[in-house]
Amino acid sequence: MEKGKKSLRTILSYSLMFAMLISSLFMFRSALAEPQMSNDAEGILVSQSIHSEYDLYKEFINTSDEDLLKIGYTKEQIRAMKNINYKDALKSKVDKLNKLDDVALKNAGYDKEHINIIRNYTGTEEQINALSASLALSTYKGSSSKSSSYSQINFRTDWTWSSVPVWLETDILAVSWTEGMYVDLNSSYTYANYDLYNEWYESYDRTLSTPVFSNLNTGAYIKFDIGHHNNDIGGLYAKKGKFGYKISRNAYVSQIAVQAKYGHNQMAVQPSVSIPAGLSISFSWSLVEAAILDKQFYL
């Protein structure tokens, strides 16, 4: 009997060691290659995705001019967007990083593998994919309620950049919905803020808020600057943020469809967004988009 207890203790001990090993492996995965997704005790995670900045660029570049004309781009806009060269922009970033020593690069969030790529950068597809910043997007569904005279539901969409992106312009996060519901701008559940991090040390600097704009009863959006005081020696950038939105209507609503998109600006022009009825979001021509959410929900 005593021998059986010892065997059981041995099995449990090895199981615990294995679990700790697996946990350690996950903890030490490179944050540069895969940004950490948002996690929150409040709400249910309903959508989660990761988008490479380079992939967003390639998706637009690989779209034919004919298809872009059909969705509203002008020939001049297409020419301007396709003249943008992500590889050249990333090379400029790598040249700046190469001026730093290994300790400074580690402080900026680069591990040994990525530092080696920076030191030996030749612009291969593999190197570009490895050094391209990634955007993690998560949407949470919060509380909801309905009655014969009033219905409401809460959502929150979070974003996180794995490292400073190449383009540091003004981005947009937009959401649209059905059933003629309105965003409640006076609710504490409707808000938007983002955290600024130091580009070289990946350290938190401060949190800024940005206003939520309503688009009648079809949707809402926020705008925020990715780069702050950036120059040749670096600066701050909006690494991550949260956009909460409470939508309601003075009527009985049993279900609602919601769509959300992130627009990443590639040019130094003020971006805009259109949210017509019918669950649709259209960004102005200088933005490439990442879809976040497109689902039906019951209240």
Stockholm file with secondary structure:
# STOCKHOLM 1.0

chainA/1-299         MEKGKKSLRTILSYSLMFAMLISSLFMFRSALAEPQMSNDAEGILVSQSIHSEYDLYKEFINTSDEDLLKIGYTKEQIRAMKNINYKDALKSKVDKLNKLDDVALKNAGYDKEHINIIRNYTGTEEQINALSASLALSTYKGSSSKSSSYSQINFRTDWTWSSVPVWLETDILAVSWTEGMYVDLNSSYTYANYDLYNEWYESYDRTLSTPVFSNLNTGAYIKFDIGHHNNDIGGLYAKKGKFGYKISRNAYVSQIAVQAKYGHNQMAVQPSVSIPAGLSISFSWSLVEAAILDKQFYL
#=GR chainA/1-299 SS CHHHHHHHHHHHHHHHHHHHHHHHHHHTSCTTTSCCCCCCSSSEEEEEEEEEHHHHHHHHHTSCHHHHHHTTCCHHHHHHHHTCCHHHHHHHHHHHHTTSCHHHHHHTTCCHHHHHHHHTCCCCHHHHHHHSCEEEEEEEEEEEEECSSCEEEEEEEEEEESSCCSCCSEEEEEEEESTTCEECTTSTTCEEEEEEEETTTCCEEEEEECCCEEETTTEEEEEEESEEEEETTEEEEEEEEEEEEEEEESSCCCEEEEEEEEEEECSSSCCCEECCTTTCCEECTTEEEEEEEEEEEEC
#=GC SS_cons         CHHHHHHHHHHHHHHHHHHHHHHHHHHTSCTTTSCCCCCCSSSEEEEEEEEEHHHHHHHHHTSCHHHHHHTTCCHHHHHHHHTCCHHHHHHHHHHHHTTSCHHHHHHTTCCHHHHHHHHTCCCCHHHHHHHSCEEEEEEEEEEEEECSSCEEEEEEEEEEESSCCSCCSEEEEEEEESTTCEECTTSTTCEEEEEEEETTTCCEEEEEECCCEEETTTEEEEEEESEEEEETTEEEEEEEEEEEEEEEESSCCCEEEEEEEEEEECSSSCCCEECCTTTCCEECTTEEEEEEEEEEEEC
//
